[in-house]
């Protein structure tokens, strides 16, 4: 069974052969981010698939934010390029949770912790985050927890 990193590398060579510029550019950037993460810190290490997903999630978030900024500045061509790169990255990420699924997970976590009020947000987040694991952005999760705790 190949790792996610190997899949990215294989898909990169396929994209290069097909002369798919957007895919080639995006996968090169993603692999660079993965390699940078591997050598970050005191000791180089091999990333697990979960770690690679975290790196790709971070890169996809950067693309969404950049696209929003470019669109706001009226630079639609650059915004579209960022969206295209984000779409390529999304293919390697776990499916995102729907609002209903996220609401249910947060409600379960609140019931599990017996949390009440805005001050309990931290303990609820500790329970919810491992269950969400890359399937929803942190800000979205925090907003839902906040909403349900009535803060």
N, C-alpha and C positions, 0 to 999 in steps of 0.2 A: 504494500500500500504506500503510495507516495504522499509526501507531506504537502501542505498548502504552498510552501515556498517552492518546492519542485514543480508544482502545478503552474505557479506564476512564471517560473523560468521556461517551462515547456511552451506555455501559451505565448510568452514573449517571442520565442524563436518562430513559432507559427505565424504570429502577427507580422514579424519582420519579413518572412518569406512572402506573405500575402500583401506586403507593402501597405498595411493598415496603420497609417500614421498616428491616429488618435490612440489606438490600442497600444502600439509600440511605445509611444511617449508615456502613457499612463503606467504601463507595466514596468518600464525602466524606473520611473519615479518611485513606484511602490517598492520595487526590489532594493533601490537605494535606501529608502526609509527603513526597510527591514534590516539591511546590512549595517546601517548606522546604529540601529537599536542593538544589534548583536555585539558591536564593539563599544557601546556606551558603558560607562561604569568602569570599575577597576579590572574586571576580567571579561574577556570575550566569551560568549556563550552561544549555543545553538538555541534558537527560539522554538518554542512549542507552537503548534497550530493556534492555540488560544492566544499566545503572545502576538503571532502574526496577524490574527484577526483584530487585536487591539490596535496595532500599528495601522492597518488598513482602515479601521473605523476612524482613527484620528485623521488620516489623510483624506478620507471621504468628507469628514466634517470641514476640513480646510477648504475643499473644493466648493462645498455648499456655501460657506461664508464668503469666499472670494466671488462666487457667481452673484450672490446677493449684492455685494459691494459694487461690482462692475455694472450690474443692472441699474442700481441706484444712481450711478455716475453716468448713465446713458451709454455705456460701452457694451452694447448688446453682443457684439461679436466675441469679445473676451468672455463675457458671461456665459455664452453658449459653449465655448471651448471648455470652460470649467465644469459646466453641467455634463458635457459629453464624457469628460474624464471621471466625474463622479459616478456616472452610469456604468462605466467599465468596472470601477472599484466595487460597486454594489453587487455585481455578479459573484464576487468572492466572499461576500459577507452573509451572515445568517439572515433569514427573512426578518424584517422588522415587525415588532408587535403591533397589532391594531390597537386603537384606543380602548376598545372593549377588553381585550386581553390584558392591557396594562392596568386598567381600572380594577379588574378582578385580582391581579397579582398584588396590587397595593392594598386592596381591601383584605385579602388573606393575611398579608404581613401585619396589618394593623390589628386584626383579630388575634393573630399569633402572639404579638408582643403585648397586647392589651394597652396599646398606646392611646393617649388622648391629649389633645391640645397641641399647639405649635411647638412646644418645647420637646416633644417626643419625636420630632422629625428625624434626628440622628439615628435613634434606635430602629426606626422603621426603615430608613435607607440602608442600614447594615443588613437587614433581612432581605430587602427587595433586590439590591444590586447583584448578588450572586445569581438570583433567579432570572434576572433580565439579561445579564452577561452579553453585552454587545448587540442585543436585539432592540434596544431603544436608547436614544441619547440621554445622557445624564440630566440635562436641563428639563427634558420632557418628563422624566421619572420624578424629579424633584417637584415640578409643578403639580403633578398629579397627587403626590404625597401631601403637599401643602394644601391642595384643594380639599382632600378628604379629611385632613386633620382640622380643617376649618380655620386656618390661620390667615 
